[in-house]
């Protein structure tokens, strides 16, 4: 697979990319236009104050017109105070809009990743998504917050200053604007390099996060210590960190020479005006010279702002490309099954598999090959077979989590309707228990947020964890640790089973839940499940059969095919 996996594709054309960014900014038009209006008003106030300075120097001061001087100074004072207040208002509007857009992007990337088919998660790193949600979107925060308004404000300031300068001295205005154009060309050259480096640097960060997730997890620490590989783990991290640091250094240093030249040129412009006014342009008044140099200072700010924004926007282009790739990725994949949990009163009346087949991408043989059978409802079904025989793949299709390559899973309800997606009535307890770094209560409530403490206690009793939880000092509020690190492997599996029981699905597919549990406890859990008598259909994927009872069905799978169906005690549907 190419670098970046399913997310890697040809970058969008730049114009299309920036059109999409512009559409993103337009999602909050009220704040956007309010911010632009405030910025333009600030520009007007600033220019009014600057123009009035000429009248102060050329008229009010030389002619000692106290009334005019007082009026001009009062207007300039009010303009400066209002400009400062408007700066605060602009900051509030921009930051609120920017953070709303950052939140929206994070949500879209998360939602798009949720929709990816299961095959994506088996071949792509979680750290790639983490980097895009945390680092990439965080990296474009300033562009989303300040870019559009900053460009408009800078352009408005630049145009206003240029017009006033042309009125006072077109020669100096022409020189200043020519220099501005030359400086912009110099800046663009380095900005493009920053963009390339930004993309490369984010890839290095992704690699580093992947290593940290693998080797600084509890499992990674245990593995490193038991195999005396801690030095190797550290050296590997050091190598990736150095590469990331090197890319970051190159990105930050790119354009520093250009910025130094730009800053030096802008600082020399007032000196050039003084010399020109005293030698070549003697008809320019003292007030005009002061105003022109003031405007040049004000001109240098929007020029530098535009140049800085240009660099940031170019660099953020690589991040926007990665973000939009994530959002668009699910649209380029085979749609993943999306189940809506059934909330009706109808019960499951039949479960049948018709020609069920599935082949993983790149595999030569089918993992499940043409399985057709009917499963009994309301009892226990045991699917057995060697590792790699297709049991787990079959479980995923029964739960509606994998779309069959051929065939279908048909589940009929007692009201005569047929379930569109098996996931509406089937829950899966996966072989690898998934627990969140929260309390036992919160992990159980994930199955049913409305369940009561009494219901939780009953589910824990069924799986043989009630006494274990009671012995903890915090009971249901005890933390399970990252990935359930505070619990044993068997306890994690049983807690995951209790959570699924609380979810209330009428059909449960349970994949190897007893692999970390001793035989006596396993038998006790099976007895409790039978005693519960709630009419659920329980389908177990297992290597180890418990004591069987009348009505149980044992299905043997080999090489993706059903090779035996053995009902226990009474006649059951066969292949």
Secondary structure by P-SEA (a helix, b strand, c coil): cccccccccccccaaaaaaaaaaaaaccaaaaaaaaaaaaaaaaaaaaaaaaaaaaacccccccaaaaaaaaaaaaaaaaaaaaaaaaaaaaaaaaaaaaaaaaaaaaaaaaaaaccaaaaacccaaaaaaaacccccccccccccaaaaaaaaaaaaaaaaaaaaaacaaaaaaaaaaaaaaaaaaaaaaaaaaaaaaaaaaaaaaaaaaaaccccaaaaaaaaaacaaaaaaaaaaaaaaaaaaaaaaaaacaaaaaaaaaaaaaaaaaaaaaaaacccccccaaaaaaaaaaaaaaaaaaaaaaaaaaaaaaaaaaaaaaaaaaacccccccccccccccccccccbbbbcbbbbbcccccccccccccccccccbbbbbbbccccaaaaaaaaaacccccccbbbbbbcccccccccccccccccccccccccccaaaaaacccccccaaaaaaaaaaacaaaaaaacccccccccccccccccaaaaaaaaaaaaaaccccbbbbccccccccaaaaaaaaaaaaacccbbbbbbbccccccccccbbbbbbcccccccccccccccccc
